[in-house]
Amino acid sequence: MSGFKKVIFEADTVREASPQTQFIKAEGLLPFLALVQQELISFLTSPGPEAGHKPTVRQVHLQLAEVCHLYAERGCGARGTTGNMTQISPEDLKDLRDAFDKIDLDKSGFVNDYELHDLFQEASLNLPGYKVREIAERFIAGDTNKDQKISFDEFVGIYQDIKSKDIRETFRRTITRKDGICSFGGTSGSSSQGTQHSYSDEEKVAFVNWINKALANDPDCQHIIPMDPNTDSLFTSVKDGILLCKMVNHSQKETIDERVINTKKRSMFNMTENLILALNSASAIGCMVVNMDAQDMIAGTPHLVLGLLWQIIKIGLFANIELASNEALIALLGEGEDLETLLSLSPEELLLRWVNYHLKAAGEKPIKNFTDDIKDSKAYFHLLNEISPRGDTDPGIPIIIDMSGLNEEDDLKRAELMLKQAARIDCRQFVSPQDVVSGNQKLNIAYVANLFNMYPALKKPGSENGIDVSMIEGESREDRTLRNWMNSLGISPRVNHLYSDLGDGLVILQLYEKIQVPVDWKKVNRPPYPAIGAKMKKLENCNYAVDLGKMVAKFSLVGIGGDNINEGNSKPTLALVWQLMRRYTLNVLSDIGDGEKINDQVIVDWVNTTLKNNEKTSMISNFKDKSISSSLPVLDLIDTIAPGSIRNDLVKTGDLSPEDMLNNA
């Protein structure tokens, strides 16, 4: 027994452990192994599958990895570097934020102690009343300013504390299944029975129906489309990578050159190639694919498949809900507002404005959210009536919405009647009557976004409103690349507009942490900002961000100040963000190269040496070399690294036109 304990807890042994346990170091969990010691001892002393057989060292390593997987997923890791924000996955943190925002009805950034019970329920922590009262009493006792208000950070801290104390008793317990929630376990290669995940059956059904419609006529998907929404066919349909590649292109056209998708031969090698292509492309359009790989998709891991698909679908739904690509959104400006107001709004906020714009036209009261305020379907009835084709200025046959469903007393039946009207304009997507009545925020936002894309019912502005439409600049390819890179790292909140969304400095400070530049979060001002002095608080953050760049990261930021970032000036902001991305990339290469310091010349030398050793004629002098624009050096390098992966019949050579170079790229 003592020998096995030594195997587990000696640091040297952990460092020498099998690959399944290596993430322990990366996640910074070593100082916290004592918390799970008793569970491991219990495992070591319990009889194995064969009576009388003690577990091997290998089994101990696997069990240690399993415990730490659970430990990390339960949110029981070390306190992060961001103040009181705990080490919780970005997905879980977003779920907590959604739960908090749903209870924080007045959007003050705080909830009261008496709202804790509802908040815990929204966060899927179904605690008995006496437990909630105990937590509230402990919080009030330690509440230094005695305002009995709980901020989001404080709520996350409470959540962390509950989960930490809960880890031992939940280690081998099956998670109770809720209505519409499916549970499954053992998703990793080293998993046994401990780790549990859950997913929403409603979301699965919604996504399957959307994908069936999107890919119905795609000849490459006929072997999987249509999928049955009432089965788990979705999780096997993603296995060959074709569906994911097609959905990436459905959301962002021409992201993937479909000539490189393996559609005919579906060997394990070809499927893996497709999945790597899909995951990398999803990351390129702004999806967070950290901790996902091809094997997760081949295995059809439900929560990962649904999480990735939602990100891809959401990006497609929101693509046209921004001012540069849809000038008609100017109609949503309120009195005294300018274009900067719209540019500062997220797609979700723009959708809310859009709904209220039409509700106002219908003489109805506005809604404040896509949860409680839409549960009775009445707002949706009036919205459908406002946006349906009229036949005068709208193209197509006029469709008159039957409003008699408003007289139905039962919410569920009223929701079904409303969706029948939505079906008449081919917009019955994402939500079921139950999803409407339950206020499923994610699916209701998707439903409204689809309505907007199909029938915006907004008039393009004329010159009479005093706004010069020609001044609206679209997002450049460079801007989009940088924005998508940030979002792929799990930055919160999501960056929708590269310049205006960086104005409080918080995103930039998070990026510093991604490149191992330490941030003192005690110096950082966080929302909600005070009504008076908000600009100064944000400016202080930006000044700190620039100081870190100059003094710690050693960036070249001559003539750049915090006010440039705060005001969203494009050139200074680009200069800082580009250096952040460059440092991040070099750090990744350094990690791959066992810590060797990497710079531009090292990469250029490696490229040329690799090409020369494999008898390729392409060479580059630096990253500004014009030959790179032809993509030929890159294609040669790929062919060198992975022989046979380049289809030479598709490569253009000789005197290249811009179209030829684009084809090669």
HUTA-V333081 format. One record per residue. N is the residue number from 1. RES is the residue in one small letter. PHI is phi as a letter, one per 40 degrees, with the letter a starting at -180 (none if undefined). PSI is psi in whole degrees, 0 to 359 (none if undefined). OMEGA is omega in whole degrees, 0 to 359 (NA if undefined). Layout:
# HUTA-V333081
[[N;RES;PHI;PSI;OMEGA] [N;RES;PHI;PSI;OMEGA]]
This chain:
# HUTA-V333081
[[1;m;none;313;182] [2;s;c;326;179] [3;g;c;318;180] [4;f;c;320;178] [5;k;c;321;180] [6;k;c;320;179] [7;v;d;320;184] [8;i;c;314;196] [9;f;b;357;174] [10;e;c;129;184] [11;a;d;321;181] [12;d;c;319;181] [13;t;c;319;178] [14;v;c;321;179] [15;r;c;331;181] [16;e;c;4;186] [17;a;c;172;181] [18;s;c;162;183] [19;p;d;332;182] [20;q;c;338;183] [21;t;b;359;185] [22;q;c;332;181] [23;f;c;343;181] [24;i;d;316;179] [25;k;c;315;184] [26;a;c;325;182] [27;e;c;358;178] [28;g;g;37;186] [29;l;c;351;185] [30;l;d;319;181] [31;p;c;351;187] [32;f;b;10;181] [33;l;c;335;181] [34;a;d;330;182] [35;l;c;335;182] [36;v;b;11;183] [37;q;d;316;184] [38;q;c;324;179] [39;e;c;320;180] [40;l;c;319;178] [41;i;c;319;178] [42;s;c;319;179] [43;f;c;318;183] [44;l;c;329;184] [45;t;c;351;181] [46;s;c;150;180] [47;p;c;141;180] [48;g;c;192;181] [49;p;d;328;178] [50;e;b;123;185] [51;a;d;135;176] [52;g;g;354;181] [53;h;c;125;176] [54;k;c;151;180] [55;p;c;146;178] [56;t;c;169;177] [57;v;d;321;178] [58;r;d;316;179] [59;q;c;324;177] [60;v;c;316;179] [61;h;c;316;180] [62;l;c;318;180] [63;q;c;323;177] [64;l;c;316;178] [65;a;c;319;181] [66;e;c;317;178] [67;v;c;316;183] [68;c;c;328;172] [69;h;d;311;179] [70;l;c;318;181] [71;y;d;313;181] [72;a;c;318;184] [73;e;c;333;178] [74;r;c;356;181] [75;g;g;30;185] [76;c;b;26;180] [77;g;c;190;180] [78;a;c;158;172] [79;r;c;132;181] [80;g;c;181;181] [81;t;c;354;182] [82;t;c;70;175] [83;g;g;236;181] [84;n;c;2;181] [85;m;c;126;185] [86;t;c;168;184] [87;q;c;81;180] [88;i;b;146;182] [89;s;c;151;179] [90;p;d;324;180] [91;e;c;314;180] [92;d;c;322;180] [93;l;c;321;178] [94;k;c;321;177] [95;d;c;319;178] [96;l;c;319;179] [97;r;c;318;179] [98;d;c;318;179] [99;a;c;316;181] [100;f;c;314;182] [101;d;c;329;180] [102;k;c;326;179] [103;i;c;328;181] [104;d;c;74;188] [105;l;c;326;182] [106;d;c;4;177] [107;k;f;36;180] [108;s;c;346;185] [109;g;g;6;181] [110;f;b;154;167] [111;v;b;157;180] [112;n;c;161;182] [113;d;c;328;181] [114;y;c;352;177] [115;e;c;1;184] [116;l;d;319;183] [117;h;d;313;178] [118;d;c;322;181] [119;l;c;317;179] [120;f;c;322;179] [121;q;c;318;178] [122;e;c;328;180] [123;a;c;15;179] [124;s;g;31;173] [125;l;b;90;184] [126;n;c;83;182] [127;l;c;146;174] [128;p;c;158;184] [129;g;d;320;183] [130;y;c;327;178] [131;k;c;317;179] [132;v;c;318;180] [133;r;c;320;178] [134;e;c;316;180] [135;i;c;316;180] [136;a;c;319;180] [137;e;c;319;178] [138;r;c;321;180] [139;f;c;314;181] [140;i;c;322;180] [141;a;c;327;181] [142;g;c;9;182] [143;d;c;101;188] [144;t;c;322;181] [145;n;c;359;173] [146;k;f;30;179] [147;d;c;355;177] [148;q;f;29;177] [149;k;b;144;185] [150;i;b;122;177] [151;s;c;171;179] [152;f;c;317;179] [153;d;c;320;179] [154;e;c;323;177] [155;f;c;317;178] [156;v;c;321;177] [157;g;c;318;177] [158;i;c;315;179] [159;y;d;315;179] [160;q;d;316;182] [161;d;c;317;179] [162;i;c;314;182] [163;k;c;323;179] [164;s;c;316;181] [165;k;c;340;186] [166;d;c;351;193] [167;i;c;320;185] [168;r;c;314;185] [169;e;c;346;179] [170;t;b;0;189] [171;f;d;313;183] [172;r;b;12;183] [173;r;c;136;178] [174;t;c;134;179] [175;i;c;132;182] [176;t;c;130;180] [177;r;c;132;176] [178;k;c;170;176] [179;d;c;127;178] [180;g;g;1;180] [181;i;b;124;179] [182;c;b;134;180] [183;s;b;147;176] [184;f;a;163;184] [185;g;b;168;174] [186;g;g;58;184] [187;t;c;337;182] [188;s;c;164;181] [189;g;c;332;182] [190;s;c;5;187] [191;s;c;145;173] [192;s;b;259;182] [193;q;b;0;188] [194;g;c;309;188] [195;t;c;130;180] [196;q;b;142;173] [197;h;b;164;177] [198;s;b;159;176] [199;y;a;159;183] [200;s;c;122;178] [201;d;c;327;178] [202;e;c;318;179] [203;e;c;319;178] [204;k;d;313;180] [205;v;c;315;181] [206;a;c;315;182] [207;f;c;319;179] [208;v;c;315;180] [209;n;c;321;179] [210;w;c;315;181] [211;i;c;319;178] [212;n;d;319;180] [213;k;c;318;184] [214;a;c;323;187] [215;l;b;16;186] [216;a;d;323;185] [217;n;b;13;180] [218;d;c;117;183] [219;p;c;336;181] [220;d;c;350;184] [221;c;b;11;184] [222;q;c;341;179] [223;h;c;349;181] [224;i;b;341;182] [225;i;b;133;4] [226;p;c;148;174] [227;m;c;154;178] [228;d;c;114;182] [229;p;c;343;182] [230;n;c;1;176] [231;t;b;183;177] [232;d;c;27;183] [233;s;c;333;179] [234;l;d;319;187] [235;f;c;341;173] [236;t;c;337;183] [237;s;c;339;180] [238;v;c;355;190] [239;k;d;321;184] [240;d;c;358;174] [241;g;g;347;184] [242;i;c;314;180] [243;l;d;315;182] [244;l;c;318;178] [245;c;c;316;181] [246;k;c;322;180] [247;m;c;327;174] [248;v;c;314;180] [249;n;c;331;177] [250;h;c;325;180] [251;s;c;320;179] [252;q;b;100;187] [253;k;d;140;174] [254;e;g;20;173] [255;t;c;318;179] [256;i;b;131;171] [257;d;c;109;189] [258;e;c;351;176] [259;r;c;339;183] [260;v;c;358;178] [261;i;c;130;177] [262;n;c;99;183] [263;t;b;338;184] [264;k;c;298;180] [265;k;c;125;182] [266;r;b;56;174] [267;s;c;168;179] [268;m;d;321;179] [269;f;c;314;181] [270;n;c;322;178] [271;m;c;319;179] [272;t;c;319;177] [273;e;d;314;179] [274;n;c;317;183] [275;l;c;320;176] [276;i;c;318;177] [277;l;c;316;181] [278;a;c;315;182] [279;l;c;317;179] [280;n;c;322;180] [281;s;c;323;176] [282;a;c;319;177] [283;s;c;321;182] [284;a;c;333;179] [285;i;c;7;172] [286;g;h;10;176] [287;c;c;147;176] [288;m;c;114;183] [289;v;b;19;176] [290;v;d;138;180] [291;n;g;17;172] [292;m;b;142;173] [293;d;a;178;184] [294;a;d;324;182] [295;q;c;326;177] [296;d;c;321;180] [297;m;c;321;177] [298;i;c;321;178] [299;a;c;346;181] [300;g;g;38;181] [301;t;c;110;193] [302;p;d;310;186] [303;h;c;331;178] [304;l;c;319;178] [305;v;c;312;181] [306;l;c;321;179] [307;g;c;318;179] [308;l;c;315;181] [309;l;c;321;179] [310;w;c;318;179] [311;q;c;315;181] [312;i;c;313;181] [313;i;c;317;182] [314;k;c;319;179] [315;i;c;319;178] [316;g;c;318;180] [317;l;c;325;185] [318;f;c;356;188] [319;a;d;325;184] [320;n;c;2;182] [321;i;c;61;176] [322;e;a;150;195] [323;l;c;320;185] [324;a;c;328;182] [325;s;c;355;181] [326;n;a;87;184] [327;e;c;338;181] [328;a;c;343;178] [329;l;c;344;177] [330;i;d;333;179] [331;a;c;342;182] [332;l;c;359;179] [333;l;c;137;175] [334;g;c;174;181] [335;e;c;131;179] [336;g;g;2;180] [337;e;c;158;177] [338;d;b;185;183] [339;l;c;327;180] [340;e;c;329;178] [341;t;c;313;180] [342;l;c;322;181] [343;l;c;336;182] [344;s;c;353;184] [345;l;c;143;176] [346;s;c;163;177] [347;p;d;322;179] [348;e;c;319;180] [349;e;c;323;177] [350;l;c;321;177] [351;l;c;320;179] [352;l;c;318;177] [353;r;c;319;182] [354;w;c;314;178] [355;v;c;314;182] [356;n;c;330;175] [357;y;d;315;181] [358;h;c;327;176] [359;l;c;323;177] [360;k;c;318;178] [361;a;c;332;180] [362;a;c;358;181] [363;g;g;24;182] [364;e;b;162;180] [365;k;c;150;181] [366;p;c;163;174] [367;i;b;159;182] [368;k;b;348;184] [369;n;a;174;177] [370;f;b;32;178] [371;t;b;269;184] [372;d;c;323;189] [373;d;c;350;181] [374;i;b;2;186] [375;k;c;331;182] [376;d;c;359;177] [377;s;g;358;185] [378;k;c;319;177] [379;a;c;322;179] [380;y;c;320;177] [381;f;d;311;182] [382;h;c;324;177] [383;l;c;312;179] [384;l;d;321;180] [385;n;c;326;181] [386;e;c;325;188] [387;i;c;348;182] [388;s;c;150;182] [389;p;d;133;182] [390;r;c;335;180] [391;g;g;349;179] [392;d;c;290;178] [393;t;c;344;181] [394;d;c;141;175] [395;p;c;156;176] [396;g;g;176;182] [397;i;c;135;179] [398;p;c;139;180] [399;i;b;119;180] [400;i;c;120;181] [401;i;c;129;177] [402;d;c;110;184] [403;m;c;5;183] [404;s;c;340;179] [405;g;c;340;178] [406;l;c;338;181] [407;n;c;351;179] [408;e;c;131;184] [409;e;c;332;183] [410;d;c;126;183] [411;d;d;317;183] [412;l;c;317;179] [413;k;c;322;178] [414;r;c;321;178] [415;a;c;319;178] [416;e;c;318;178] [417;l;c;322;178] [418;m;c;316;182] [419;l;c;332;174] [420;k;c;324;176] [421;q;c;322;177] [422;a;c;324;180] [423;a;c;331;181] [424;r;c;335;175] [425;i;b;22;176] [426;d;f;40;182] [427;c;b;22;177] [428;r;c;87;182] [429;q;b;149;170] [430;f;g;321;185] [431;v;b;146;169] [432;s;b;169;175] [433;p;d;320;181] [434;q;c;323;179] [435;d;c;325;178] [436;v;c;310;184] [437;v;c;326;180] [438;s;c;349;179] [439;g;g;41;178] [440;n;c;104;188] [441;q;c;313;183] [442;k;d;310;184] [443;l;c;328;177] [444;n;c;323;175] [445;i;c;318;178] [446;a;c;319;179] [447;y;c;313;181] [448;v;c;322;178] [449;a;c;320;178] [450;n;c;321;175] [451;l;d;315;180] [452;f;c;314;183] [453;n;c;327;182] [454;m;c;317;185] [455;y;a;75;181] [456;p;c;327;178] [457;a;f;44;176] [458;l;b;138;178] [459;k;c;137;177] [460;k;c;138;185] [461;p;c;148;173] [462;g;b;188;182] [463;s;c;350;185] [464;e;c;341;182] [465;n;c;1;177] [466;g;g;7;180] [467;i;b;127;179] [468;d;c;103;183] [469;v;c;331;182] [470;s;c;344;180] [471;m;c;349;180] [472;i;c;116;181] [473;e;c;134;176] [474;g;c;165;181] [475;e;c;128;178] [476;s;c;164;179] [477;r;c;323;179] [478;e;c;316;178] [479;d;d;315;182] [480;r;c;321;179] [481;t;c;314;181] [482;l;c;318;181] [483;r;c;316;180] [484;n;c;325;177] [485;w;c;314;178] [486;m;d;311;183] [487;n;c;328;180] [488;s;c;342;179] [489;l;c;359;179] [490;g;g;26;178] [491;i;c;142;180] [492;s;b;132;358] [493;p;c;165;181] [494;r;c;140;180] [495;v;c;114;178] [496;n;c;329;179] [497;h;b;120;191] [498;l;d;320;188] [499;y;c;309;183] [500;s;c;329;183] [501;d;c;353;178] [502;l;b;5;190] [503;g;c;341;178] [504;d;b;2;174] [505;g;g;348;187] [506;l;c;320;179] [507;v;c;317;180] [508;i;c;320;179] [509;l;c;324;175] [510;q;c;323;179] [511;l;c;326;176] [512;y;d;319;179] [513;e;c;328;179] [514;k;c;338;179] [515;i;b;22;176] [516;q;g;31;171] [517;v;c;114;186] [518;p;c;139;179] [519;v;b;129;175] [520;d;c;98;187] [521;w;c;350;175] [522;k;c;339;179] [523;k;c;357;189] [524;v;c;134;175] [525;n;c;136;183] [526;r;b;154;176] [527;p;c;158;4] [528;p;c;134;180] [529;y;c;151;180] [530;p;c;150;180] [531;a;d;321;177] [532;i;b;121;179] [533;g;g;8;181] [534;a;c;318;181] [535;k;c;320;180] [536;m;c;320;179] [537;k;c;317;180] [538;k;c;321;179] [539;l;c;321;177] [540;e;c;319;177] [541;n;c;316;182] [542;c;c;321;177] [543;n;c;318;179] [544;y;c;320;179] [545;a;c;317;179] [546;v;c;320;178] [547;d;c;317;177] [548;l;c;319;179] [549;g;c;319;182] [550;k;c;313;191] [551;m;c;324;186] [552;v;b;308;181] [553;a;c;342;180] [554;k;g;40;176] [555;f;c;159;173] [556;s;c;103;183] [557;l;b;44;182] [558;v;c;128;178] [559;g;g;8;181] [560;i;b;129;179] [561;g;b;171;180] [562;g;c;329;181] [563;d;c;329;177] [564;n;c;319;179] [565;i;c;317;182] [566;n;c;323;182] [567;e;c;356;178] [568;g;g;30;177] [569;n;c;128;192] [570;s;c;310;186] [571;k;c;311;178] [572;p;c;320;180] [573;t;c;316;178] [574;l;c;319;181] [575;a;d;318;180] [576;l;c;312;184] [577;v;c;322;179] [578;w;c;319;179] [579;q;c;327;175] [580;l;c;314;181] [581;m;c;321;179] [582;r;c;315;179] [583;r;c;320;179] [584;y;d;314;181] [585;t;c;316;179] [586;l;c;324;177] [587;n;c;320;178] [588;v;c;315;179] [589;l;c;322;178] [590;s;c;320;178] [591;d;c;318;179] [592;i;c;325;182] [593;g;c;29;176] [594;d;f;37;173] [595;g;g;358;179] [596;e;c;133;181] [597;k;c;129;185] [598;i;b;137;170] [599;n;b;181;184] [600;d;d;316;185] [601;q;c;324;178] [602;v;c;318;181] [603;i;c;314;180] [604;v;d;315;179] [605;d;c;319;180] [606;w;c;317;179] [607;v;d;309;184] [608;n;c;320;179] [609;t;c;317;180] [610;t;c;317;179] [611;l;c;316;182] [612;k;c;316;181] [613;n;c;340;180] [614;n;b;20;173] [615;e;g;37;173] [616;k;c;146;183] [617;t;c;343;182] [618;s;c;143;174] [619;m;a;155;174] [620;i;b;148;179] [621;s;c;327;177] [622;n;a;185;184] [623;f;c;359;174] [624;k;b;4;181] [625;d;d;127;184] [626;k;c;337;181] [627;s;c;338;180] [628;i;c;330;181] [629;s;c;340;177] [630;s;c;345;183] [631;s;g;358;183] [632;l;c;317;176] [633;p;c;323;180] [634;v;c;317;179] [635;l;c;320;177] [636;d;c;320;180] [637;l;c;318;178] [638;i;c;317;180] [639;d;c;330;178] [640;t;c;317;182] [641;i;c;318;181] [642;a;b;81;182] [643;p;d;136;178] [644;g;g;356;183] [645;s;c;346;180] [646;i;c;129;174] [647;r;c;102;186] [648;n;c;336;180] [649;d;c;344;179] [650;l;c;353;185] [651;v;c;130;178] [652;k;c;135;179] [653;t;b;179;179] [654;g;g;216;180] [655;d;c;104;190] [656;l;c;134;172] [657;s;c;166;176] [658;p;d;324;179] [659;e;c;321;179] [660;d;c;317;181] [661;m;c;322;177] [662;l;c;321;177] [663;n;c;315;179] [664;n;c;320;181] [665;a;c;none;NA]]
